[in-house]
Amino acid sequence: MNADMLYRPVSGLALRERSGDTPEERGGAVLEALARIEAVDADLRAMTAVLGREEALACAAAARGPLAGLPVVVKDIFDTADLPTRYGSPIYAGYRPAADAVIVTLLRRAGAVVLGKAATTEFAYMAPTDTRNPCDLARTPGGSSSGSAAAVAAGIAPFAIGSQTGGSTIRPASFCGIAGYKPTFGMLPTVGMKCFSWSFDTVGLFAAGVRDVAFLGQALSGRELLVAAGPQRPVFGVPVDYPWTAPSANAVAAMNTAIRAVEQAGGSVRPVRFEAWMAELVAAHGVIQSYEAWQTLGYEYDHHRAALSALLGEFLERAGTVDVVAYSNARAQMRRAKGRLDDLFDGVTALLTPSAPDEAPEGLGTTGDPAFNRNWTLLGCPCVNVPGLRGSNGAPVGVQVIGRPWDDAQTLAAAAFVEQAMASAGKVAP
């Protein structure tokens, strides 16, 4: 199937406006989603389990709430009582949890139809899935929320649930040309999610655009996140350079386009220089994640080592060498860094950076580099991928808006400003 036929994200807000109040009208979006799965998922390979037609229609008919009748797909590291949960691993083939993860319960209470499970990398680490990128079938959709991002980009569902421990929401959103939102750490519950690193694991949200993902965030959190109007004259801090890796020419071009659009729309930018402690956080993230994953995946490593991918098995073997002293020191670094965030955000509405180093890599052998995401995950900052731009090879390249912890509403509003500014400037790719 041609990739032009696959990339077709659907606005959840628009779908909600045209959905009626009767059971039949609420079932329309579900039927469209099921038809879309049948039409494209053989090529896309985003879904690992799908609810039956009659059961899905019954859920839509009974649905009440802000997401009433809207289909949502859930990354397969979240437990679901009515659908298999494999965590991306053959170890859990056929596993059926007795209860839903809390985020799934929140979806159902908000009226969403949990239509199916989306492919995840093995235990949300880095071993790639066979999911393809709807924008270019020869490229990875990113990871670890591979299926979640691909499903939204292909129009299977207007919303998807993912997660981020390093860059697993923002990076796939950038690669697939959709909005991704990693909330402040702890804002959405992770109970019932297969834990990888309890210091970093964060529920992530996907939608067609920034306003859509803000709507989903509000429906699940109960916080006032819906973007009515963005800040009138936001100030974006733009880093002078990056201590973790240099952005590609594509990422630099995307940033320059976004900056020009922001300035034309009445916003402004100011240079920000990262101090040495920002570079030190890269190693701290690795130490904390390794120490915790050695424990959270201890059962799988100790009892099912042969069933793990070589990539994950070797990571856990190395992770087992991280001692408690190194872990405690890394956590102390993290605490000190969080205490410096006020200085980092002084005088700016939000930071603006690339979402990923480049377009999605070609092939399915890697999920890409989370270099531009790890530090913000460690710091607990809300982050939003703003879609709409393309690189020199025609693949999506996103820009990332980053805010202070618990300033999610302002961060989403700032991201919506960037999105609208690029659209008004005529820079958004079709």
N, C-alpha and C positions, 0 to 999 in steps of 0.2 A: 504493500500500500504506500502511496506517495505521502511524504511527511506533511505536505500542505493539507492533506485531508485529515491528518492526525491532530495537528495543533489547532485546537478550537476551544479555548477556555470559555466558560460560561459564568456570567456574573450572578452570584447568589442573590444580591440585592434585586437585580432585575427579575430573576426567577421568582423571588418572593412577591414582588409587586404584581406579577401576572398570575400568581397562584390564587385560586379562589378559596372559599370557606367550606365548600362541600367536600365530602370524602372523595368523590370522583375527580374533582379539580385538584385536590391535594395529591391524588395518585398519578396525575399526569407527569409530574417531574420524575417520579420513580420509574414509570414506564419508559420515558425518554432515556434515563440513565441505563436501564437494563438493555435497551436496544443499542445504545452506544457501546456498552461492554461487548455485546455480541458482534458488533460491526468492527471494532478496532482492537480488542484485547489479544486476539491471536497474534497480532503483529507487535503489540505494545508489551504484553506480559507484565502488566502492572498489578493485576489482581491475583490473590492466592485463594480466596473463597468469596462466594457471592450468595446473598440471601435468595431464597426461592421467590418466584413471582408473587404467588398468593400471600405468602408471609409478609413480603415487602409492602404489598398493597394494603394489607390489614394494618400494618404499622402506620402507614400514611393516613389511613382513614381515622385511626384513633388519635392521631397526633394533635397536640395543642402546644402553643408556646411560640416564641419568636422564630424558631426554625421549623415550624409545623410543615411536615411533608417534604422537607428538603433533604435530598440524599447526601450522605457524608460517608467517605471511606476512611478507615482507620488503619494505621500502620500496624503490622502484625507483631508488634512487641507489647501490645496492650491486650489484656485478657478480655475475651468476649464469651459469654455463656452460650450463645446461640450459633457461634461460628468457630471453626477450628482455630487454634492459636499455636503457631509453630516457632515463633521467634526467629524465623529464617534458618532453622537448623533441622536436620533430619532426626536429631535426638528426640524432638517433640512431635514427630509425625503422628497425626491423629489425636493430638491432645485437645481435650475439651475442658476448659476451666469451669469450676462450679459457679463462678460469679464474674460479673463485669468489672473491669477497671473503673475507677472513679470517674475518669474523664468520659468514658462511655456512658455511665449513668447520667452524667451532666448533659450529654448530647440527647439522650432519650428524654430526660425531663424537660429539655428545651424544645422538644417536638421533632428532632431530627430522625430520619430513617437511617439507621446504621446499615448501609447497603452491603458492605463487604469489607474484606481485609486486603490491605495493600502490601506489596512485597517490601521486605526490609532486608538489608544485609544481615548476615549471621550475627545475632545478638546485638545488632546495631553497631557493629565494628566496621571494618573497611573491606572485607572480602566482597567483591561485586556480585550483584544479582544479574539475572539475564534480562532485566527490564530495560527497555530502550527509551531513548529521548524522543518525544513526539515531534520536536522541532527538526530532528535529523536522526533517523534510525541508526546511523553509523556512529552515533556519539552516546556516551553515558548520560543518564539523567542525573547523575550525582548520587550521593548517599549520605547517611544510611537510609534516609526516607525516600528511597528511589521510587517505589510504587505510588506513594502519596503525591509527590510532585508530578509524576507523569500522568496520573489519573486526572488531576485538575487541569493540567495543560491540554490534555486530550478531550476535555469536556465530558468525561465519565461522570463526574460529580462536581458541583460548584464549590465544595469544601472538602478538605481532608485534614486528618490529624497525623502529625509526625512527631519527631522529637529532635533534640539537639544536645549532644554532649561535647562535641567539638564544633562542627559546622554543618550538622546534618539537616538543618532546615533552610538556612540562608543560602548555602551553596547549591542544593538542588533547585531551589526556587530561581536562582540566577541562571542556572544551566537550562531550565525548562521555560523561562520567560513568563513567570507568574509571580504573584506577591507571596512572600513568606514572612512570617512574624514569629520571632522567638521572644516570648514575654519575659519580664523580670523573673529571675529565678525564684521559684516558690509560689508564683501567682496562681498557677493551675496545678492541680494535684497529680502526682505521679504514682499514687497507690494503685497497684494492679498492673503497673508497667514493669517489664523485665528490667531490673536495674543493671546498669553497667558501672556508673560512678555516681554515688549518691550526692557528692558535692556539686555535680554539674548537670545531671540529667534534667532536662526541661521539656515540657510539652511544647510542640511547635504546631503552627497553624498555616494552612495553605489556602489560597483563593485566587481568583482571576486578577483582582486589583487590590490596592491598599484599603479603600473604603469597605470592600467586601470582607477582607480579613479582620478589619477593626470591628465590623458587625458581628462576625463569628466570635471574636474575643470577648465582646460585651455579653453576648448571649451565654457564654460559658462561665464567665467570671463574675457577672453581676456588677462590674465596674462601668463607669461612664467612659467608654472608649470610642463610641460611634463618632465618626468624623463629620461634623456639620459644616464647619468652616475652619480652614487652617490658620495658623498664625499670620498676621498681616505682613510683617517684615521679619521673617525668621533669619537668624544668623547661624550659618553652618561653619563649624570648624573643620578645616581640611588639612590633614597631616602633610607636613613638608616631605617626609620620607617615612619608610616603614622598617622597623627593626627586624621583622621576621622574613620577609621576602619582597622582591621588587615586583610591582604589577607589570603585566605585559603591555605592549603597545595598545592592544584592544581595551584593556582596563583603563589605561590612561586616557584614551580617546573618549571612553564612556564618561569618565569623571569630568573631563573638560566640557563635554556636551551638557552634562547635568549642571555644572557650575554656570555656564553661559545662560542656560534656561532659567535657573534660579535668579540670577541677577536681572535678566530681562523681566521677570515676574515681580520684581520689587524686593526680593530677598538679597542677602549679602553673604559673603564668605570671608573668613579670616584664617590665616595660616596657624597651624598648631604644630608644635614640635614635641615629639614624645621623648620623655626622659629615659634614663638607663633602666629604670625599674620596669618599664613596659617590655623591654627585650628579655628581662629576666623571667617574666611570667610565662614565656613559651615553655621553658624547661619545667617550671613549677606545675603547669598544667599536665605535662607528661608524667611527672612523678606522682601527683595526686591521682590521676586517672589510673595509672598502672597499679598503684598500691590497692586501690579500691576494687578494680576489676579482678585482681588476683583473688579477692575474697568473694565478690558477687558471683563469679563464674567458677568458684572453687569446686562445686559438685560436678559440673560438666567436665572440668579439666581432670579431676581425680577419677571419675567413673566412666567417662566417655571420650577420653583423649583422642582415640582413633577416629571419632566421628567429627572432630573439629577440623576446619580448614587449616592448611599449613600456615596461612597468614595469622589467624587468630591463635593457633596453638603456639607458634613461636613468640608472638607478643606476650601471651600469658607466661611462657617460660621465662622470658626476660622480666616480666612484671613481678615474678616471685622473688627476684633478687633485691627489690626495693624494700629497705628496712624502715622501721617506724621512726627512726631519727630523721631520715631524709623526708619522710612524709610529713612529720611535724614541722620541719623547717619550711617545707613548701607551703603548708597551710598558714604558717606565720607570714610568709611572703604575701600570700593572698589577702590576709587580713590587713596588712599594711597598705597594700595597693588599693583596697576598697576604701581605706581612709583618705586616699589622695584623689578620689574621684571628683570632689568638689572643685579642686584646683584644675583638673583636666577639663571640666565643663564650664569653667568660669567665663562668663561673657558670651556663651554660645547657646543657642536653642538645642542643637544636637550636633553630632559629628557626622561627616559624610566621607565614606571610604568606598573602595571597590568591594563588591560582595564576594568575589573570587578572583584569583590571579589572572584568569583568562576565560575564553569560551570553554564549553565542555570539551574535555579531551575526546579524541576520536577513539573508537573501539570501546569494548566493554571490560577491558582489563584493569581499570582503575575507576574509582569514584571521584577523583580529583583531590585537590589540596585544600585543607581547611585553614590555611595559614591566616587568612583575613578574618577568621571567626573565633578561633580558640580563646584569645585573650578576653573577648567580650563575654564569652560563655563563663569563663572563670570569674570575671568581675560581676556577673549576674545582671548585666545591662540588657534592657529591651533593644531588640534589633529588628529592622524591617528591610527586606529586599524590595527595591522599587524596580519593576520590570519596564520594558519598552524599548530598550536599545539593542542593537546588533553589532557584532564584531565584523572584522574584515572578511570573514568566511561565511557571514550570514547567520551565525548562531547567536543566541541571546547572550547579553552581558548585562548584569544588574549592577546597581549602586546600592550601598548599604547605609541606612540612617540609624544612628546609635544614640540612645538617650541615657540619662541617669536612671539608676534603679528606682522603680516605682513611679517614674514619669512616663508611663506607657502611653497615656492619652496624648501628651505633648509630642512624644516620639512618633506616634501614628499620624498625628496632624501634620507634623513636619514632613513625614514621608509622603503624605497625600499632596502637600504643597509641591514637592519635587515632581511627583507623578503628573500633576496638573500642569506645572510649568513646562515640562518636556512636551506634553501633549499640545499645549498652546503654542509652543515654539515650532511645532511640526516635526519634532525629532523622534517621535515614537514610531517604531517600525510596525507595519501592518501585521 
